[in-house]
Amino acid sequence: MSPGSAHTVWMIHGEPGTLVLLLVAACVACCVFTYRAWARARSLSNTARARVRSAPHGYVELYGRTGFAPDVKDQARSAPLTGRACVWWRYHIYERGGRNGWYTIDHGASENTFLLQDDTGSCVVDPRGAEVTPSARQVWYGSESWPTTPYSTGLGSLGSNYKYVEQRIHETDSVCALGELAATGGLADGGLESEIASLLHDWKADPATLLRRFDRDGDGQLDAQEWEQARAAARAQVLEGRAQTPLVKEMARPRDGRPYLLAARSPEALARRYRWQASACLAGFFVTLILLAHLFAAR
């Protein structure tokens, strides 16, 4: 057996057969990422874009400009590292050291809601659980575990022990959102019958008032017709109260596990990006298969 063949056999049968294990892991990873990217591209392509006002409940695609939600406090409208005003942020702080050069010592992401607006209306976006593609990414270096200045100066990473990475989506950025839309408040809110039943239960707690309002024949009890009149009155009261409550549409992570995407890109550009990712991962899968076949053929 030639030295080259012996080396190949060791890579396949040796302890631990590192190269083969790495290639197999790469094959699996390429399969997973190909499916993931392709599924996202198909979700974007197969989901019709809706306008906020007419968007149906369920899985929808929206495209509009971002804005601050009215209930977000002033101190929550800035990114933590740079202090830049933004509707969403994510950061990582790394320390130099270890075999990989840098390791994470702190990280976080915004959980504050923000608005997505088009020319028909606006909806609230809950970013929790979303795969977010930001509009801005900033990287700089320093000598402290928490940056006291927002930008690096001088030689950059040379001689610096910490690296700071911050990603943001700013106010008025154009954002594509793919997720589950629901409405609360107003006449569209669910649970109408249970709310009517609760109101009738409250009325029953004061039988004297209930009889005075609906006992038309004065016999001291409500017959079927009088009870239906009470139910109709309760329904009218509930609907009147709901009509005075503003309708709020909110997008959140789909409960059925479908992709939840928030990206500061157009839907077309985002779908193209995922298709390219799927193609690259598929090419990587075939390359690793060819390398594995070559190793076993050389035994």
Secondary structure, DSSP 8 states (H G I E B T S, - for coil): --HHHHHHHHHHHSSS-HHHHHHHHHHHHHHHHHHHHHHHHHHHHHS-B--TTT--SEEEEEEEEEEE-TTS-GGGSB-TTT--B-SEEEEEEEEE-STTSEEEEEEEE----EEEEETTEEEEE--TT-EEE-SEEEEEEESSSS-SSSS--TTTTTT-SEEEEEEEE-TT-EEEEEEEEEEESGGG-S-HHHHHHHHHHHHHTSHHHHHHHH-TT-SSS--HHHHHHHHHHHHHHHHHHHHTS--EEEEE--TT----EEESS-HHHHHHHHHHHHHHHHHHHHHHHHHHHHHHHT-
